[in-house]
Amino acid sequence: MEEGPDTYRILKLRAEILELGSAIRQLQREGLDDAAAQILIMRKRAQLDHLVKTASAGGSLNITDIRRS
């Protein structure tokens, strides 16, 4: 896998999405409002999708897409 700025940004977004998913589950367990975290995770996923598509179109990226749960 090529280690460029796009690769770093994709990995960073994936880590942020995982963190947000964990925060959402914790909020749900505690019965708290998770709407803001849900919106943020949707935005991060959209950023990730866009970045993966843009980088893939340039042919400089070989990263497997993550699936939304």
C-alpha positions as a Markdown table, in Angstrom:
| # | Residue | x | y | z |
|---|---|---|---|---|
| 1 | Met | 0.0 | 0.0 | 0.0 |
| 2 | Glu | 1.3 | 3.4 | -0.9 |
| 3 | Glu | 1.8 | 5.8 | 2.0 |
| 4 | Gly | 0.8 | 9.2 | 0.7 |
| 5 | Pro | -1.2 | 12.0 | 2.2 |
| 6 | Asp | -4.5 | 10.6 | 0.9 |
| 7 | Thr | -3.7 | 7.2 | 2.5 |
| 8 | Tyr | -3.0 | 9.0 | 5.8 |
| 9 | Arg | -6.2 | 11.0 | 5.6 |
| 10 | Ile | -8.2 | 7.8 | 4.8 |
| 11 | Leu | -6.8 | 6.0 | 7.8 |
| 12 | Lys | -7.4 | 8.9 | 10.0 |
| 13 | Leu | -11.0 | 9.2 | 8.9 |
| 14 | Arg | -11.5 | 5.5 | 9.5 |
| 15 | Ala | -10.2 | 5.8 | 13.0 |
| 16 | Glu | -12.5 | 8.8 | 13.7 |
| 17 | Ile | -15.5 | 6.8 | 12.4 |
| 18 | Leu | -14.6 | 3.9 | 14.7 |
| 19 | Glu | -14.3 | 6.2 | 17.6 |
| 20 | Leu | -17.6 | 7.9 | 16.8 |
| 21 | Gly | -19.3 | 4.5 | 16.5 |
| 22 | Ser | -18.1 | 3.6 | 19.9 |
| 23 | Ala | -19.3 | 6.9 | 21.4 |
| 24 | Ile | -22.7 | 6.4 | 19.8 |
| 25 | Arg | -23.1 | 2.9 | 21.3 |
| 26 | Gln | -22.1 | 4.3 | 24.7 |
| 27 | Leu | -24.6 | 7.1 | 24.4 |
| 28 | Gln | -27.3 | 4.7 | 23.4 |
| 29 | Arg | -26.5 | 2.4 | 26.3 |
| 30 | Glu | -26.8 | 5.3 | 28.7 |
| 31 | Gly | -30.1 | 6.4 | 27.1 |
| 32 | Leu | -28.7 | 9.8 | 26.0 |
| 33 | Asp | -29.3 | 11.7 | 22.8 |
| 34 | Asp | -26.9 | 10.6 | 20.1 |
| 35 | Ala | -28.2 | 12.7 | 17.2 |
| 36 | Ala | -25.2 | 15.0 | 17.0 |
| 37 | Ala | -22.8 | 12.1 | 17.0 |
| 38 | Gln | -25.0 | 10.4 | 14.3 |
| 39 | Ile | -24.8 | 13.5 | 12.1 |
| 40 | Leu | -21.0 | 13.7 | 12.6 |
| 41 | Ile | -20.4 | 10.1 | 11.7 |
| 42 | Met | -22.5 | 10.5 | 8.5 |
| 43 | Arg | -20.4 | 13.5 | 7.5 |
| 44 | Lys | -17.2 | 11.6 | 8.2 |
| 45 | Arg | -18.4 | 8.6 | 6.1 |
| 46 | Ala | -19.2 | 11.0 | 3.3 |
| 47 | Gln | -15.8 | 12.5 | 3.5 |
| 48 | Leu | -14.2 | 9.1 | 3.5 |
| 49 | Asp | -16.3 | 8.0 | 0.4 |
| 50 | His | -15.3 | 11.1 | -1.5 |
| 51 | Leu | -11.7 | 10.8 | -0.6 |
| 52 | Val | -11.5 | 7.1 | -1.6 |
| 53 | Lys | -13.3 | 7.8 | -4.9 |
| 54 | Thr | -11.0 | 10.8 | -5.7 |
| 55 | Ala | -7.9 | 8.9 | -4.8 |
| 56 | Ser | -9.0 | 5.8 | -6.7 |
| 57 | Ala | -9.7 | 7.8 | -9.8 |
| 58 | Gly | -6.1 | 9.0 | -9.7 |
| 59 | Gly | -4.9 | 5.4 | -9.6 |
| 60 | Ser | -2.7 | 6.0 | -6.6 |
| 61 | Leu | -4.6 | 4.2 | -4.0 |
| 62 | Asn | -5.1 | 0.6 | -3.0 |
| 63 | Ile | -7.3 | 0.6 | 0.1 |
| 64 | Thr | -10.2 | -1.6 | 0.7 |
| 65 | Asp | -13.5 | 0.2 | 1.3 |
| 66 | Ile | -15.0 | -0.1 | 4.8 |
| 67 | Arg | -18.6 | -1.3 | 5.1 |
| 68 | Arg | -21.1 | 0.6 | 7.2 |
| 69 | Ser | -22.7 | -1.2 | 10.0 |
